[in-house]
Amino acid sequence: MTLHYSTKDHIASVVIDRPPVNALDDDTYRELAAAFTRITDDQDVRAATLTSAGTRAFCGGTDIHSFSLQHPEDPGYHERHSRLVREAFSAIYRCRVPVVAGVQAAAVGAGVGLLGSVDLVVAAEDAVFRLPEIDVGVLGGARHLARLVPEQLVRYLAYTGTALTAADLQRVGGACRVVASAELADAVLGLATTLAEKSPAALPVLKRGLNHIELSGLNVEEGYRYEQTLTGSLADHPHARESARAFFEKRKPDYA
């Protein structure tokens, strides 16, 4: 197993642990898809984190060494591998609860794909982000990068393979926080804890709504109308009433 999975206080933790740089092989992609499907199915989980072990990289991308060892006479391998990658990214993106990623050192190639699949990115101040695919004769990752940076920057980074700093990523809105490396774990857990304290009924509905608006390309009027239907579906939920009571009573809501 190259992933560590645990839950505590309604937060699921997924840790990639594949030395030396947490590069992803087919088994790791399978484990990622299974882990985030498990989170979606666990109704006790309210938020999730995605981090990596070690200090050298959050994710060094797809394991090129493993990839190159596949038998060239197997014409179906590329499609099977591509499907595994898509399924892993999709399981993260469509996870029922918000996913917070913590990035140390470097996110390269498929590592950027992981970050383009989560909800919120917290980065160490020395972290860098890079799509090197153009330099190794392949493509991929630009669409996920587009969830983090504007189109001109997507093209620049994809065409040149240039690295982006954490400060620059935050400046264009791709990271919600940049912290000292020593503070990364606490910052990720703190943000996940904040999310886990929100209404466990409303938060998954909010995420589903945000994903739908993003994927469907709804304009402002259509998107707001869709959000109103979701609000209506929550109006009579006990958590909605508890949220309102807690607001007026100036206390934290109790969703137990």
C-alpha positions, 0 to 999 in steps of 0.5 A, spaced: 500 500 500 502 506 498 497 510 501 495 511 508 488 512 510 485 514 517 479 518 520 478 522 526 473 527 528 469 527 522 475 528 517 478 523 513 486 523 511 489 520 505 497 520 505 501 518 499 507 515 501 511 512 495 518 514 496 523 518 494 518 523 491 511 520 491 510 519 484 504 515 482 504 508 479 498 504 477 497 501 484 497 508 487 492 511 482 487 505 484 488 506 491 486 514 490 480 512 487 478 507 492 480 511 498 476 517 495 470 513 493 470 510 501 470 517 503 464 519 499 460 512 502 462 514 509 456 519 511 460 520 518 466 524 514 465 531 513 471 533 510 478 530 507 485 532 507 490 529 501 497 530 503 504 526 502 509 523 506 516 526 506 520 532 504 522 532 497 515 532 494 508 532 494 507 528 488 513 527 483 508 526 477 506 519 474 512 514 475 515 514 468 520 509 470 514 504 472 510 507 466 516 505 461 517 498 464 510 496 461 511 491 455 511 495 448 507 490 445 501 491 449 497 496 445 491 497 450 496 499 456 496 506 455 488 506 455 488 502 461 493 507 464 489 513 462 483 510 465 486 509 472 488 516 472 482 519 470 478 515 475 483 517 481 482 524 479 474 524 478 474 520 485 477 526 488 473 531 484 467 528 485 468 526 493 462 528 497 465 532 501 470 538 500 478 536 500 483 540 502 490 538 499 497 540 503 503 541 498 510 541 500 516 542 496 513 540 489 507 538 485 509 536 478 505 533 472 500 528 475 501 532 482 498 538 479 492 534 476 491 532 483 491 539 486 486 541 480 481 535 483 481 538 490 477 543 493 482 547 496 490 548 496 494 550 502 502 550 500 508 551 503 512 557 502 517 553 498 513 549 494 513 549 486 508 547 481 510 545 474 507 541 468 514 538 465 510 533 460 512 537 454 519 536 455 518 528 456 514 528 449 507 527 452 501 531 454 496 532 460 495 536 466 493 543 463 485 542 464 486 541 471 491 547 472 486 551 469 482 550 475 488 553 479 490 559 474 488 563 468 488 561 461 494 565 459 498 562 465 496 555 463 499 556 456 505 559 458 506 553 464 504 548 459 508 550 453 515 552 457 515 547 463 516 553 467 515 552 475 510 556 478 512 559 486 507 558 491 507 565 492 505 566 485 500 561 485 496 564 491 497 571 487 492 568 482 488 565 486 490 557 486 492 557 493 488 559 499 493 559 503 501 559 503 505 558 510 511 556 512 513 549 511 513 547 519 506 550 519 503 546 513 500 540 517 497 544 522 494 549 517 491 543 513 488 540 519 485 547 521 482 548 515 479 541 514 476 542 522 473 549 520 469 545 514 468 539 518 464 544 523 459 546 518 452 543 517 454 536 515 447 536 511 449 543 507 456 542 505 455 536 501 450 540 497 454 546 496 460 542 493 455 538 489 452 545 487 459 548 485 461 542 481 455 542 477 455 550 476 463 549 474 462 543 469 455 545 466 458 552 464 451 556 467 451 563 467 449 567 473 442 567 472 442 560 471 447 558 476 443 562 481 437 559 480 440 552 480 443 554 487 436 556 489 433 549 488 438 546 492 437 552 498 429 549 497 431 542 498 435 544 505 430 549 508 426 544 512 432 540 514 433 539 522 440 542 521 438 548 517 433 550 523 439 548 528 444 553 524 438 559 524 437 558 532 445 558 533 446 564 529 440 568 533 443 565 540 450 567 538 453 560 539 456 554 535 451 550 532 450 542 534 449 538 529 450 531 533 
